[in-house]
Amino acid sequence: MVDIPSKASTAGASRLRRAYHPKVKTGCQTCRIRRVKCDEGKPVCVRCTSTGRTCDGYTLPPSSSYSSSTSTSPSPQSSDSYNATADLKLILPRQSPEEVRSYRFFLEVTAPSLAGAFYADFWLAEVPRVCMSDAAIWHAVVSLGSAHEDFAQHGQGSRSVFALKQFNSAIRCLIESRSPRHADRWRALIVSTIFTYVCTIKGLHDQTRIHLQAGCNLLRELEGLATKGRTTLNQEQLPEAAQDESWISTVPVSIAPIQSILVTLELQLEALGHGGITESPALLLRNKTLNTWRYYTAPRPSHRPTPDTINQAYCAAESLFSGLILFSQEHAKQLGDLQTGKSGPAGLSMLAARQDAHTRCYKEISKAMDIFKQEVNAIQREPHAMLPLHLFQSANRLLLIQDPEEHDLVKRQNDLPALYKSIVDLAEQIMNLDPVKTRRVSYTQHLFLVAHSGIGQSTRRRAVTLLRRPRLEGGWDSLISASLAEAIMDREREAAPIHQQAYFHHYQKTDIRTQRLSSGIEKNTRKVQR
């Protein structure tokens, strides 16, 4: 006879034997830390928002498009490989159409323009990801996209007021946040970085400094917490330090690119505010853009070039350009003496010797370009892939004291007008390509270099005309650059003697600054030849 278990015993057994369920790992970060069940609402879960908490978003699975796309940064010359808008259409139903429009502009235009060669992961992957789960960052991003669209329309659109509203909404979300102190730090750091660009676009330079300084202060605070555990602490302080380091490791964005971006902006403001470089060598050493060129070597001829090797050469060329600009700021007095003929061959040799490392990198890039010409297939040799590299290399050649391509100083001087013109030609060719493929390419600084220091009024004015096309590159505003270059040219014309002013007006072929440069080089050339 079979014993039939009682209902009570059956219920007891069912309570003891819980059916197996796989552990869910797809909840938001806040719910997972609290170890509570997440409803997985998008863009933020109700479980967090209903209790006054800030939902810190979702970690992406390894197979997601983000993890695969951020492993290596795409080439600046290639089209955008981050297709965030395709997925975000499904998780943004509660946002207003205006917000979605500005966000799409940010993804398609603003982010690539800010990414350049060094910050693709941050602007094209990390910021779009975290703004989906944080209202403050979302509104800041929408404000930036709206301000940039208004800038691109010469301020004649209706996006300016909307950008201001989104700006205020981002601030309100930060103030009303109930997140833990550690979460507010990194959120405020990202928002401050974005606000710095918003104010730059709007021409609010005092506000730019305020937000930049706030970002730098937050960055130093975060860095202090990161190193707190490595300093000498007593036993009571160790648990607190360990807790600080543990939450820093859970920050959903990389701090390193923010650090480099803020340093670059700080250097630019220092140069504009004081007419020179920052007095902090530590800032320079921490800037990736200023130091990548030091370590570049060309690929071996036996290795087949790939898009990655082209991108590495491009990054090195851009970094070398920044390094040479920095060199010219550090040695402004010596270069001035050389241009006016005050310093002799010794001064010329001294400056050339200090550029030995720069010249080495230039030659490595030239070697790589020769390999690309011979080996890279036709698809990779498309104009948007190689023209930017040629542009940077031409500008680098111009900034080197001793021309690696032409050692005869007289011939170099005679070739300078053609070199300046070639830079403008290359920039214009890039500007006439498909903008989708060239949004991450830099050329504003090259045009400003020609407009500011070029030989030949016609070439300089042509560069200014191209700068009048609205464009944002990192912290560079092409319209401000054009206005500054025109102001410099006007001052040169006013300072010239009366007979030269007529020459300016009728022929626009030269200027007093160029004449002094030419005479200085010619004096040194004669001394060297003797």
C-alpha positions, 0 to 999 in steps of 0.5 A: 500500500502506497503512503500518500503524503499529507498536504501539510508535509507536501507544503513543508517540502515545497517550502524547503525545496525551492525550484532552481532559477538562474541568477539574474544579472541584468538589473540596474547597478543601484538595485544590484548593489542593494541586492533587490529585485529590479524591474529593469525599466528604461531608461531608469528603473521604477524601483529606484525612482519611486524611492527617491534614488538615482538609477545608475543604469545598466552594465552592458553584456560582453556581447553588446555592440558597445563592448565590441566597438570600444575595444579599439577606437575607430579611425578618425577618417572612417564613418561612425561605427557607433550606431547608438541611435538605432537602439535608443529609439526603443528606450526613449519613448518618454522623452520629448521630440525636441530632446530626441532631436537634439540628442540625435544631433549630439550623436551624429554631429557633436560627439564626432566633432569632439571625439577627434582621434583620441576621445572616441570611446568617451564621446561616442560610447560612454557618454551616450550610455550613461546619459540613458540612466541619469537625468542630469547627464541626459539634459546636459547632453541635450543642451550641448546638442541643441547649442551646437545645432544653433551654432551650426545655423549661425545662431539663427535657429530656435534652439538657443532658448531650448538649450538654456532650458535643458542646461537649467534642467541638468543643474536642477537634477544635480541639486535635487539628487538623492544619490550617495555622495560618491555617485554625485561626484562623477556625475557632476564631473561629466556634467561640468565637462559638458557645460564647459563646451556648451559655454564655449559654443555660446561664447560665454567665456567667463562661464566657461572658466567657472565650469572648467575650474569646477571640473578640475576641482572634482577631478582632483578630488576623485584622484585624491580619493583614488590614491588615498588608500596608498598613503600612510593611514592608521587602522581606523582610516583603512576601511574608509579608504578601501570603501573609496577605492571600491566605489571608484572602480564601479564608476561607469565611465573612464576618468582618464579621457576626462582628465585629458580633455580638461587638461587640454581645455585648461591649456587653451584657456591659459594660452588665451588668458595669459598669451602663453602656456601653463606654468604647470609641467604636470598638466603637460605630462598628463595630456595624451594628445601632447605626448603620443608622438614621442613613442611612435614608430612606423610599421615594418615594411613587411607588415601589411598596413591596416586601418589601425596602422593608418589611425596610429600614424594619424594620431601620431601626426596630430600629437606631433602638431600639438607638440610643435605648437607647444614648442613654439609657445615655450620658445617664443622669445628665441623664435622672435629673435630668430625671425627679427635677425637678432640671433645668429646661427647659434640660435638657429642650431640650438632650436633645431637641436631641441627639435631632434625628437620631433624630427624623428617622429616626423620621419617615422610618419613619412616612412609610414606614409610611403608604406601606405602608398605602396601597400594599402589597397584602393579602399583604404586609400580613399581621400578621407583616409589619407588627406588628413594625414597629409594635412598634418604632415604638411603643417608639421613640416612648416613648424619644424625649425629645420626642414627634413625635406629641404636642408637648403635654407634659401630654397626652404624660404622660397618654398614657404608660400607654396607650403602655406598654400598647400595646407589651405588646399588640403583643408579645403579638399577635406571640407568638400568631402562627405561630412559624415566621413570627416567630422572627426578630422581636425583642420581648424587649427591648420587654417588658423595657423595659415591665417595667423602666420602665413605668407601672402595676403591672398592665402591668409584671407582664403584661410579666413574665408574657410574658417567662416564655415561654422565648425567645432573641434574640441575647444576650437571654434572656427568663427572665433578663430576667423575673427581673431585672424582678421583682427591680427591682419587689421592690426598689421595693416594699421602698423605698416607704413603708409606706402605699404598700406597702399600695397596691402590695399591694392595687391594683398600679397604680403605684410609687415610681419612676413617681411620681418620674418623673411629678412630675419631668415635671410640674414641667418642664411647668409651667416650660415653660408659664410 
